[in-house]
Amino acid sequence: MGSYRIGWTAGSRVRPAAGRPLTRIATAGLAAHVFFELGAGVGMPAASVLGPAPAAGLWALTTGTLLRTAGTRPASSDGVFAVSNGVGLAAVIAHLRGWPRRRTRLGLPWLRECEGLGPELMRYYNPILYVSGAAALGALLRENRSAPRYVPLLTLGLVPLLIVTQHAEHWRLREMSHRRPGWWNRRLRRLD
């Protein structure tokens, strides 16, 4: 296909090789968020169903695929990345709406506790969420332009479902931490 040019070319639907940097940041931020949870000892999404190793493998595979393809796929793939960014943004909003929070001086929600992490880890966890969410929003506005505009709106409709899902997963992980204790759920055992 020849060399890529930076920016759009007239009539071209191909992105440069270094394309979609905000999508890549949002993807890396979402991975940092779920692997932070795992490393902190509260599990990660899907760990209560699949187990910690398969869930981590699935998250790593998905993250790697999105990071690699975000920089190389043509604009015709924007719909896939719009869904990914929309779901990532919805997950961040669900965290900020579904868990105990306070307001910062700027009026932004700041989690006080989330999924058993405890207040001592919120100073690390909140920035991870905000970077991921801001990058996803930026990507939706600037990078996923050929995707239908209704896609992000549909994914934002997931926020209430994600709140319920996060709490259900947290409950299952807490129960599992007593039945099958391990390094990956150690923090949850202290909650009961």
C-alpha positions as CSV (number, residue, x, y, z in Angstrom):
1,M,0.0,0.0,0.0
2,G,2.9,2.4,0.0
3,S,3.8,4.8,2.8
4,Y,1.3,6.6,4.9
5,R,1.0,10.3,4.9
6,I,0.3,12.3,8.1
7,G,-3.3,13.4,8.2
8,W,-6.1,12.8,5.7
9,T,-5.4,12.9,2.0
10,A,-8.0,14.1,-0.4
11,G,-10.6,11.4,-1.0
12,S,-8.6,9.0,1.2
13,R,-10.2,7.0,4.0
14,V,-6.8,5.7,5.4
15,R,-5.3,6.9,8.6
16,P,-1.6,7.4,9.2
17,A,0.3,4.6,11.0
18,A,0.3,6.7,14.2
19,G,-3.4,7.2,14.0
20,R,-6.0,7.3,16.8
21,P,-3.7,8.2,19.7
22,L,-6.6,9.1,22.0
23,T,-8.2,5.7,21.3
24,R,-4.9,4.1,22.2
25,I,-4.7,6.1,25.4
26,A,-8.3,5.2,26.3
27,T,-7.6,1.5,25.7
28,A,-4.4,1.6,27.7
29,G,-6.3,3.5,30.5
30,L,-9.1,0.9,30.6
31,A,-6.5,-1.9,30.8
32,A,-4.6,0.0,33.6
33,H,-8.0,0.4,35.4
34,V,-8.8,-3.4,35.3
35,F,-5.2,-4.6,36.0
36,F,-4.9,-2.1,38.9
37,E,-8.0,-3.8,40.4
38,L,-6.4,-7.2,39.9
39,G,-3.1,-6.1,41.3
40,A,-4.7,-4.4,44.3
41,G,-6.5,-7.7,45.3
42,V,-10.1,-7.0,44.3
43,G,-10.2,-9.1,41.1
44,M,-11.2,-7.7,37.7
45,P,-14.2,-7.7,35.4
46,A,-15.2,-11.3,34.4
47,A,-12.9,-12.9,37.1
48,S,-15.9,-14.2,39.0
49,V,-17.1,-16.0,36.0
50,L,-14.0,-17.0,34.1
51,G,-11.4,-17.0,36.9
52,P,-8.6,-14.6,37.3
53,A,-6.1,-16.0,34.8
54,P,-8.6,-16.4,31.9
55,A,-10.1,-13.0,32.6
56,A,-6.6,-11.4,32.7
57,G,-5.7,-13.2,29.4
58,L,-8.9,-12.0,27.8
59,W,-8.3,-8.4,28.9
60,A,-4.7,-8.5,27.7
61,L,-5.6,-10.0,24.3
62,T,-8.4,-7.5,23.8
63,T,-6.2,-4.6,24.9
64,G,-3.3,-5.7,22.6
65,T,-5.6,-6.1,19.6
66,L,-7.2,-2.7,20.1
67,L,-3.8,-0.9,20.6
68,R,-2.3,-2.5,17.5
69,T,-5.3,-2.0,15.2
70,A,-6.2,1.5,16.4
71,G,-3.0,2.8,14.7
72,T,-3.3,0.9,11.5
73,R,-6.9,0.3,10.5
74,P,-8.6,2.6,7.9
75,A,-11.3,5.1,8.8
76,S,-13.9,2.6,7.7
77,S,-13.1,0.8,11.0
78,D,-14.1,3.9,13.1
79,G,-17.4,2.2,14.1
80,V,-15.5,-0.5,16.0
81,F,-13.3,2.1,17.8
82,A,-16.4,4.3,18.5
83,V,-18.0,1.3,20.3
84,S,-14.8,0.6,22.2
85,N,-14.4,4.2,23.3
86,G,-18.1,4.6,24.1
87,V,-18.2,1.5,26.3
88,G,-14.9,2.6,28.0
89,L,-16.5,6.1,28.7
90,A,-19.7,4.4,29.9
91,A,-17.7,2.3,32.3
92,V,-15.9,5.3,33.7
93,I,-19.2,7.2,34.1
94,A,-20.7,4.1,35.8
95,H,-17.9,4.0,38.3
96,L,-18.3,7.7,39.1
97,R,-22.1,7.4,39.4
98,G,-22.3,4.0,41.1
99,W,-19.8,4.2,44.0
100,P,-19.4,6.5,47.0
101,R,-18.0,9.8,45.9
102,R,-17.4,13.4,46.9
103,R,-16.9,16.5,44.8
104,T,-13.5,18.1,44.1
105,R,-13.0,21.9,44.3
106,L,-13.7,21.9,40.6
107,G,-17.0,20.1,41.1
108,L,-15.8,16.8,39.6
109,P,-16.9,13.5,41.2
110,W,-14.0,11.8,43.1
111,L,-14.5,8.3,44.3
112,R,-14.1,7.7,48.0
113,E,-14.3,3.9,47.7
114,C,-14.8,1.6,44.8
115,E,-15.1,-2.2,44.4
116,G,-13.3,-2.9,47.7
117,L,-10.2,-0.9,46.9
118,G,-10.6,1.3,49.9
119,P,-10.0,5.0,50.3
120,E,-6.2,4.6,50.5
121,L,-6.0,3.6,46.8
122,M,-8.4,6.2,45.4
123,R,-5.7,8.8,44.9
124,Y,-4.3,6.4,42.2
125,Y,-7.5,4.9,40.9
126,N,-9.4,8.2,40.2
127,P,-6.7,9.6,37.9
128,I,-6.6,6.3,36.0
129,L,-10.4,6.6,35.5
130,Y,-10.2,10.2,34.5
131,V,-7.4,9.8,31.9
132,S,-9.2,6.8,30.4
133,G,-12.5,8.6,30.3
134,A,-11.1,11.9,28.9
135,A,-9.2,10.0,26.2
136,A,-12.3,8.0,25.2
137,L,-14.4,11.2,25.0
138,G,-11.7,13.0,23.0
139,A,-11.4,10.0,20.7
140,L,-15.2,10.0,20.1
141,L,-15.1,13.7,19.3
142,R,-11.9,13.8,17.2
143,E,-10.9,10.3,15.9
144,N,-14.0,8.3,15.2
145,R,-15.6,10.7,12.8
146,S,-16.6,8.2,10.1
147,A,-18.6,6.2,12.7
148,P,-22.3,6.9,12.9
149,R,-23.0,9.6,15.5
150,Y,-25.6,7.5,17.3
151,V,-23.0,4.8,18.3
152,P,-21.6,6.7,21.3
153,L,-25.0,7.7,22.4
154,L,-26.1,4.0,22.4
155,T,-23.1,2.9,24.3
156,L,-23.7,5.7,26.9
157,G,-27.1,4.1,27.5
158,L,-25.1,1.2,29.1
159,V,-24.3,3.3,32.1
160,P,-27.2,2.0,34.3
161,L,-26.6,-1.6,33.3
162,L,-22.8,-1.2,34.0
163,I,-23.6,0.1,37.5
164,V,-25.7,-2.9,38.2
165,T,-23.1,-5.2,36.6
166,Q,-20.2,-3.7,38.6
167,H,-22.0,-4.2,41.9
168,A,-23.1,-7.8,41.0
169,E,-19.5,-8.7,40.0
170,H,-18.2,-7.1,43.2
171,W,-20.6,-9.2,45.2
172,R,-19.7,-12.4,43.4
173,L,-16.0,-11.6,43.9
174,R,-16.5,-11.0,47.6
175,E,-18.3,-14.3,47.9
176,M,-15.5,-16.1,45.9
177,S,-12.8,-14.6,48.1
178,H,-14.0,-16.6,51.0
179,R,-14.6,-19.9,49.1
180,R,-11.4,-19.7,47.1
181,P,-8.9,-17.2,48.6
182,G,-6.0,-16.1,46.6
183,W,-3.6,-13.2,46.0
184,W,-6.0,-11.8,43.4
185,N,-8.9,-11.3,45.9
186,R,-7.0,-10.8,49.1
187,R,-8.4,-7.3,49.8
188,L,-12.0,-8.5,49.5
189,R,-11.6,-11.0,52.3
190,R,-11.1,-8.0,54.7
191,L,-14.5,-6.5,53.8
192,D,-16.6,-9.0,55.7
